Amino acid sequence: AILGECLARNTTLATLSLTYCSLEGEKAAEATTVGPMRAPALRVLELKGNRFGADGALLILRALRTCASLFRIDLADTGWGHAPEVHAAVEECFENNTVCHEYALGHNPVGDTCVYRWLGMVRKLPHLIFLDVTGQCDPLLFKQIGDAAASNKKDWLKKNKKKGGKGKGKGKKKK
């Protein structure tokens, strides 16, 4: 909670790793949503290896739906696995948060059916440029989801390079 209060006012911190910090359950997840996820400059939040469980993951994902700063979220190995309500919340984030482009969800056993649905979403939603489902599915399906995300990333990089290339310094020199 104290870290969260400080982060809400921090305008420079871009990456925060809380991996394997023994955060557990809904209370820890709630502290994550009211603190780090509200840090205005935070682009990467790594929560891998904490035991949030399904209820905690739901809290985090509900906050992520409207989080306007995170580019990448790492919820790998956080103990939510086969919970269909968490799978639905992940899918809502994919659809509703076009600012978050990278999701690390590995080592949460979700099954091939779920990963296949996510593959369809990656193919449909060009802002999804990275989706890690390591150890969760058939190797061919894993390759397909990696290829689809890589294709999105290639297009995304082209699009964003064009945006960044316009403006100052471009054009003809004055004589």
N, C-alpha and C positions, 0 to 999 in steps of 0.2 A: 504494500500500500504506500509506503514512504517512497520507494523507488518510482512508483506510478505518479505520485504527486510531483516529483522532481522532473520526470520525463514530460509531463504535460506542459511544462514551461520551457523545456529544452528545445531550442530551435536549430541545433547543429547535429545531434546524434542521428546517424543514418542507419547503423546496424547494431542490433542488440541480440546477443546470444545468451539464452537462458537454458542451454542444452544440459540435460542430466543434472538439474539443480534440485532434485527431489521435491518438485512441486506436485501436489496431489489433490485430486478432487475438484469440486465445484468452487470452493473458496479461492483456491489458487488460480483457477481459470478466470474467475470474476476479477481478481486483482490484475490479471493480465489484460483484461478488456478495458478496465477503467484507467489503467496506467499506460503501459507501452503502446497499446493500440490507439491511444489518443495523442501520442507524441507527434507534433506536426511535421517533423523532418524525417521520421523513421521510415525507411524504405524496406528493411529486411528484419524480420522477427523470427528467430530460431528457437523453437520450443521443444525440439526433439528430445525424446527420452524421459519426459515427465509423465506421471501417471494421472492424467486428467480424467480418463474414462469417458464413456459416452456422454454423460451429463455435462462434464467440463468442456469437452470438445464442442458440444452444441452451443454453449455460451460463447465460446471463442468464435465459432463460425457465424453466429448471429451478429456479433459485433463486426466481423470481417465483411459482411454483406454491404455495409455502408462506410467502411473505412476508406478514406480518400487518400491515404499516403502509402500504404504498403504495396510494394512491388512483388515481394516474395514472402511467403509464410511457410514455415517448416513445422508440420505437425506429425512428423514421422515418429513411430514407436511411442505413441501417447495413449495407447490402450483403448481405442474405441472400436476397432475391428468390424464385426458383423452387424452393428446396430443400424438398421435401415433408416432411422430418423437422422442419423449423422450423415449417411450417404446422401439423403435428400438435401440436407443443409449444405453439403459440399457442392452439390449441383446448383443450388440457389446462388452460392458464391460465384461459381463459374459464370452463371448467366447474368447476375446483377452487378458484380464488381468488375468493371473492365479496366480498373487501375492495377489490380493484382494480377500479374501475368505468370507467376511461378508458384507452384504448389508442390511441396515435398510431403508425400503422404505414405511413404513406404513403411513396411513392417507393422502395418495395421491390417490384419487379415480381412480382406473384403470380398474375395472370390472373383472368379472370371466374369460372371454375369454383370456385376457392378463395374468392373474395369472395362468391359465391352461397352456399356452405356457411356462411360466417361470417354472412351475412344470416339464415339459418335459426337460427343460434345466438343472434343478437341478439334475434330474435323469441321465442325459447324461454327465454332467460335474462334476467330483468328487472333484474339488477344491472349489465348492460352499458349504460351511459348515453352513451358516446361511443366511436366507432370511426372513426378517420380512415384511409381507404384511397385518399387523393388520388392521382390519376393512374394508378390500377391497374386500372380496370375501365370497362365501358360506362357512359355517363352516367346512363342509367335505373337501372341497378343501384346506382350511387353514390347517387342520390337515394333509392332504397328503403332502403338501409342507414342513411342519414342520418335518414330519417323514422322508421324503427324505433327507432333509438337515442334520438331526440327524444321519442318516445312513452314509452319506458322512463324517460327522465329526468323527464318530467312526473309519472309515477306515483311514481318514486323520491322526488322533491321533496315530493310530497303526504305520502307515508308518513313521511319524516324530519321534516317540519314538525310532524306530529302527535306524534311522539316527543319533539321538543324543546319543544313547547308545554305539556306536562304538568308539574305539580310546583309549585315555588315561584312565588308571585305570582299564581296563578290561583285562582279561587273567590271566595266572598263575603267582604266586608270585615267585620271585627269592629266592634261598636259599643261 
